[in-house]
């Protein structure tokens, strides 16, 4: 493994520029998606030119990389067949191809130890900036969308939910959950290895991100974080499982808004819970009528009104099913859903089986934690609908995909 400084590495051609664009995506996508997209597509175009000029474009290596390509292509086929083809193809290009592109960029151009460390620095630095902006908004900026995010009758004391640059508290919570999956894995792994200097570098960021995540007041995200702790307890440190016993104790004695939001999951008085049950029921009819190819990527909001029996008002739009599993099944069909699940679970399982030093092992555990978080939060929402969240998610998968590619080369 090459541990040299990037200043000592001399790459020819445009590869260094592509690498810098990848770092830029990690920094700007959570902060300003327009800038992030410009950097992402610039990197994709440059990489295609670079690979074509050197005649390096080959078939995907490794079965997981093949499943990513198959997933992207299947969603494209589903979009072509869709009754809303034009809209679906635009969504496929903007969302799925872009996510496949960042995965490809990470796997192809992030092949050195120093690159992985720089990426982590940009990733965590961006998260810290998102938190700072969120705190500023939380304190000083009126929350004009509050009535859209909370049932005021059920939660009269809840006057603030943090959204920051993700524009929605649930999406912010999902993004911060991704950050915590990586940062928390590094903290726990380094602490167990008694590498305290490394712990002190990442722990402050993890604490800030955790506190901001609480202020999103997103119940699904909190439950997902508990699932992450359970995963860490199984994979990293068994003693961590004892911390889960403190949750019901804290909820029993603490009667603030956080506790109130969590307890509301267990009764039907909250309109958002009732709406989700009706939404999910209606979505099952979409799946039943389009089981193979689905209705087409990003067309849920166009098709759902024909199946909606809960709210008939035409001004009410549902952009997704608020459930990862149902939304994927509805839009890309059963084969597409299987491919997606194979990709993310496959990366989590394969990452844990890889050898590597403490840095790589921490990242690999982090991606496993990330997948657990997404699968649990996906029970009550579909955060990957967000372009920002989806690109960050696939960039992290590509990060570990780069580890796998290096591992494959070393074995050859």
C-alpha positions in Angstrom: 0.0 0.0 0.0 1.3 3.4 -1.0 1.3 5.8 2.0 3.2 8.6 0.3 2.0 12.2 0.3 0.0 13.3 -2.7 2.7 15.9 -3.4 5.1 13.1 -4.2 2.8 11.3 -6.6 3.2 12.4 -10.2 0.2 11.4 -12.4 0.1 12.3 -16.0 -2.8 13.5 -18.0 -6.1 14.8 -16.5 -6.4 12.3 -13.7 -5.3 14.8 -11.0 -8.1 17.1 -12.1 -10.7 14.4 -11.9 -9.5 13.5 -8.4 -10.0 17.1 -7.3 -13.4 17.2 -8.9 -14.4 14.1 -6.8 -13.2 15.9 -3.6 -15.3 18.9 -4.7 -18.4 16.7 -5.1 -17.9 15.4 -1.5 -17.6 18.9 -0.3 -20.3 20.7 -2.2 -23.1 18.2 -2.9 -24.5 18.4 0.7 -24.0 22.2 0.7 -25.1 23.3 -2.7 -26.3 20.6 -5.1 -26.0 22.8 -8.2 -22.3 23.3 -7.7 -22.0 19.6 -6.7 -23.7 18.6 -10.0 -21.5 20.8 -12.1 -18.4 19.2 -10.5 -19.9 15.7 -10.8 -20.8 15.9 -14.5 -17.5 17.6 -15.2 -15.7 14.7 -13.6 -17.8 12.1 -15.5 -17.1 13.8 -18.9 -13.4 14.1 -18.2 -13.2 10.5 -17.0 -14.9 9.2 -20.2 -12.4 11.3 -22.3 -9.5 10.0 -20.2 -10.5 6.4 -20.4 -11.4 6.6 -24.1 -8.1 8.4 -24.9 -6.1 5.6 -23.2 -8.4 2.9 -24.6 -9.1 1.8 -21.0 -12.9 1.5 -21.0 -13.5 -2.2 -20.2 -16.2 -4.3 -18.8 -16.9 -3.9 -15.0 -14.5 -5.9 -12.7 -16.0 -7.8 -9.8 -19.5 -9.1 -9.4 -20.6 -6.1 -7.3 -19.5 -3.6 -9.9 -21.5 -5.7 -12.5 -24.6 -5.5 -10.3 -24.3 -1.7 -10.2 -24.1 -1.5 -14.0 -27.1 -3.9 -14.2 -29.1 -1.8 -11.8 -28.5 1.4 -13.7 -29.4 -0.3 -17.0 -32.5 -1.9 -15.6 -33.8 1.4 -14.3 -33.1 2.9 -17.8 -35.2 0.1 -19.4 -38.0 0.7 -16.9 -37.9 4.4 -17.8 -38.1 3.8 -21.5 -41.1 1.5 -21.0 -42.9 3.9 -18.6 -46.1 5.7 -19.7 -44.3 8.9 -18.6 -41.1 8.1 -20.5 -39.7 11.6 -21.0 -40.0 12.5 -17.4 -38.8 9.2 -16.2 -35.7 9.3 -18.5 -34.8 12.7 -17.2 -35.0 11.5 -13.6 -33.0 8.4 -14.5 -30.2 10.5 -16.0 -30.2 13.1 -13.3 -30.5 10.6 -10.4 -29.5 7.0 -11.3 -26.9 7.7 -13.9 -25.3 10.4 -11.8 -25.2 8.0 -8.8 -23.7 5.3 -11.0 -21.2 7.8 -12.2 -20.0 8.8 -8.8 -19.6 5.2 -7.9 -17.6 4.6 -11.0 -15.4 7.7 -10.3 -14.7 6.6 -6.8 -13.9 3.0 -7.8 -11.7 4.1 -10.7 -9.8 7.1 -9.5 -9.7 6.7 -5.7 -7.1 3.9 -5.6 -4.4 5.2 -3.2 -4.3 5.5 0.6 -3.7 9.2 0.7 -6.7 9.8 -1.6 -9.0 7.9 0.8 -7.8 10.0 3.7 -8.4 13.3 1.8 -11.8 12.1 0.7 -12.7 11.4 4.4 -11.5 14.9 5.4 -13.6 16.6 2.7 -16.6 14.4 3.6 -16.5 15.2 7.4 -15.6 18.8 6.7 -18.7 19.3 4.6 -20.8 17.7 7.3 -19.5 20.1 9.9 -20.3 23.0 7.6 -23.9 21.7 7.1 -24.3 21.5 10.9 -23.0 25.0 11.4 -25.5 26.4 8.8 -28.2 24.3 10.3 -27.6 25.7 13.8 -27.6 29.3 12.4 -31.0 28.7 10.7 -32.4 27.0 13.8 -31.6 29.9 16.0 -32.1 32.9 13.7 -34.3 32.0 10.7 -38.1 31.5 11.0 -39.2 28.0 10.0 -41.8 28.8 7.4 -42.3 25.1 6.5 -42.9 24.0 10.0 -46.6 23.3 9.5 -45.7 21.0 6.6 -43.4 18.9 8.7 -45.2 18.5 12.0 -48.8 17.9 13.1 -49.3 21.1 15.2 -52.2 19.6 17.2 -50.2 16.6 18.2 -46.9 18.5 18.9 -47.9 22.0 20.0 -44.6 22.7 21.7 -42.4 21.8 18.7 -41.6 25.1 17.1 -38.3 24.2 15.3 -36.9 21.3 13.2 -33.5 21.7 11.7 -33.2 21.3 7.9 -30.0 23.2 7.0 -28.9 22.8 3.3 -30.9 19.6 2.8 -34.1 21.7 2.8 -36.0 19.1 4.8 -35.4 17.8 8.4 -35.9 14.1 7.4 -33.4 14.5 4.6 -31.0 16.3 6.8 -31.4 13.5 9.4 -30.7 10.8 6.7 -27.6 12.7 5.5 -26.3 13.1 9.1 -27.0 9.4 9.7 -24.7 8.6 6.8 -22.0 10.8 8.3 -22.4 9.2 11.7 -22.2 5.7 10.2 -18.7 6.6 9.0 -17.5 8.9 11.8 -18.9 6.6 14.5 -17.2 3.6 13.0 -13.9 5.3 13.0 -14.3 6.5 16.6 -15.2 3.1 17.9 -12.6 1.2 15.9 -9.8 3.5 16.8 -10.9 3.6 20.4 -10.9 -0.2 20.6 -7.4 -0.2 19.0 -6.3 2.5 21.6 -5.4 4.9 18.8 -6.6 7.8 20.9 -5.0 10.5 18.8 -7.1 9.5 15.9 -10.2 9.3 18.1 -9.7 12.9 19.3 -9.6 14.1 15.6 -13.0 12.6 14.6 -14.9 12.5 17.9 -15.8 16.3 18.0 -17.3 16.1 14.5 -19.3 13.0 15.5 -20.7 14.7 18.6 -21.7 17.8 16.7 -23.4 15.7 14.0 -25.2 13.6 16.6 -26.6 16.6 18.4 -27.8 18.2 15.1 -29.4 14.9 14.1 -31.4 15.0 17.4 -32.7 18.5 16.5 -34.1 17.2 13.2 -36.8 15.6 15.4 -37.0 12.8 12.8 -38.4 9.7 14.5 -37.4 7.3 11.7 -33.8 8.6 11.9 -33.6 8.1 15.6 -34.8 4.5 15.3 -32.3 4.0 12.5 -29.5 5.3 14.8 -30.5 2.8 17.4 -30.2 0.1 14.7 -26.7 1.4 13.9 -25.7 1.1 17.6 -27.0 -2.5 17.6 -24.9 -3.2 14.5 -21.8 -1.6 16.0 -22.4 -3.7 19.2 -22.4 -6.9 17.1 -19.5 -6.0 14.8 -17.2 -3.8 16.8 -17.8 -3.8 20.5 -20.4 -6.0 22.3 -20.4 -3.8 25.4 -22.0 -1.1 23.3 -25.2 -3.2 23.4 -25.8 -2.2 27.0 -26.3 1.4 25.9 -29.6 0.4 24.2 -31.0 -0.5 27.6 -30.8 3.2 28.5 -33.2 4.3 25.8 -36.5 3.2 27.5 -35.2 4.5 30.9 -34.4 7.9 29.4 -37.8 8.1 27.6 -39.6 7.2 30.8 -38.1 10.0 32.9 -37.6 12.6 30.1 -40.9 14.1 28.9 -39.6 16.6 26.4 -40.4 16.9 22.7 -37.9 14.2 21.7 -39.7 11.7 23.9 -43.1 12.9 22.7 -42.1 12.4 19.1 -40.8 8.9 19.7 -43.9 7.8 21.8 -46.2 9.1 19.0 -45.0 6.2 16.8 -47.0 3.8 18.9 -50.5 5.4 18.6 -52.5 6.5 15.6 -53.4 10.1 16.6 -50.5 11.6 14.5 -51.8 12.4 11.1 -48.4 11.7 9.5 -48.5 8.1 10.7 -52.1 7.6 9.5 -51.2 9.2 6.1 -48.3 6.8 5.7 -50.4 3.7 6.3 -52.9 4.8 3.7 -50.1 5.8 1.3 -48.4 2.4 1.7 -51.7 0.5 1.1 -52.4 2.5 -2.1 -48.8 1.8 -3.3 -49.3 -2.0 -3.1 -52.0 -1.7 -5.8 -49.4 0.1 -8.0 -47.0 -2.7 -7.5 -49.6 -5.4 -8.2 -50.4 -3.8 -11.5 -46.8 -3.2 -12.5 -44.7 -6.0 -11.0 -41.9 -6.4 -13.5 -40.9 -3.0 -14.9 -42.7 -0.8 -12.5 -44.1 2.6 -13.5 -40.8 4.2 -14.3 -38.2 6.0 -12.2 -39.4 9.2 -10.5 -43.0 8.9 -11.7 -44.6 8.0 -8.5 -46.1 11.5 -8.1 -47.7 11.3 -11.5 -49.2 7.8 -11.1 -50.2 7.9 -7.4 -53.3 10.2 -7.7 -55.0 7.4 -9.7 -54.6 5.1 -6.7 -55.1 7.5 -3.8 -58.2 7.0 -1.7 -57.0 8.8 1.5 -56.6 12.4 0.2 -58.5 13.2 -3.0 -57.5 16.8 -3.3 -55.5 17.3 -6.5 -53.2 19.9 -4.9 -51.8 17.2 -2.6 -48.7 15.7 -4.3 -46.9 12.6 -3.1 -43.5 12.6 -4.7 -42.6 9.2 -3.2 -44.1 6.4 -1.2 -42.3 7.3 2.1 -41.0 3.7 2.1 -37.9 2.6 0.3 -39.1 -0.9 -0.4 -42.5 0.0 -1.7 -41.2 2.9 -3.7 -38.5 0.9 -5.4 -41.0 -2.0 -6.1 -43.5 0.5 -7.6 -41.1 2.4 -9.8 -38.6 -0.2 -11.1 -40.4 -3.5 -10.4 -39.3 -6.6 -8.6 -36.2 -7.3 -10.7 -34.9 -3.7 -10.2 -35.6 -3.9 -6.5 -33.7 -7.2 -6.2 -30.7 -5.6 -8.1 -30.7 -2.6 -5.7 -30.8 -4.8 -2.6 -28.1 -7.0 -4.0 -25.9 -4.0 -4.6 -26.2 -2.4 -1.1 -26.3 -5.6 1.0 -23.5 -7.1 -1.2 -21.3 -4.1 -0.5 -21.9 -4.3 3.2 -21.2 -8.0 3.4 -18.2 -7.9 1.1 -16.7 -4.9 3.0 -16.6 -6.8 6.2 -14.7 -9.7 4.6 -12.0 -7.5 3.3 -8.5 -7.4 4.9 -6.9 -4.0 5.6 -5.4 -1.7 8.1 -7.3 0.2 10.8 -8.3 3.0 8.4 -9.8 0.7 5.8 -11.4 -1.5 8.4 -13.1 1.5 9.9 -14.4 2.6 6.5 -15.6 -0.9 5.7 -17.5 -1.1 9.0 -18.9 2.3 8.3 -20.4 1.3 5.0 -22.0 -1.8 6.6 -23.5 0.6 9.2 -24.6 2.9 6.5 -26.6 0.1 4.8 -28.2 -0.9 8.0 -29.3 2.7 8.6 -30.7 3.1 5.1 -32.6 -0.2 5.3 -34.1 0.7 8.7 -35.0 4.3 7.9 -36.4 3.0 4.6 -39.2 1.4 6.5 -40.8 4.8 7.1 -39.3 7.1 4.4 -37.5 7.1 1.1 -34.6 9.5 1.7 -32.7 8.3 -1.4 -35.4 10.2 -3.4 -33.2 13.3 -2.6 -30.5 13.8 -5.2 -28.1 15.1 -2.5 -28.6 12.2 -0.2 -28.5 9.6 -3.0 -25.2 11.0 -4.4 -23.6 10.9 -1.0 -24.8 7.4 -0.4 -23.4 6.1 -3.7 -20.1 8.0 -3.2 -19.6 6.1 0.0 -20.4 2.8 -1.7 -17.9 3.7 -4.3 -15.3 4.5 -1.6 -15.4 1.0 -0.4 -15.8 -0.2 -4.0 -12.3 1.3 -4.5 -11.0 -0.8 -1.6 -12.4 -3.9 -3.2 -10.8 -3.1 -6.6 -7.4 -2.7 -4.9 -8.0 -5.9 -3.1 -8.8 -7.7 -6.3 -5.6 -6.4 -8.0 -3.5 -7.4 -5.1 -4.8 -11.0 -5.2 -4.1 -11.2 -8.9 
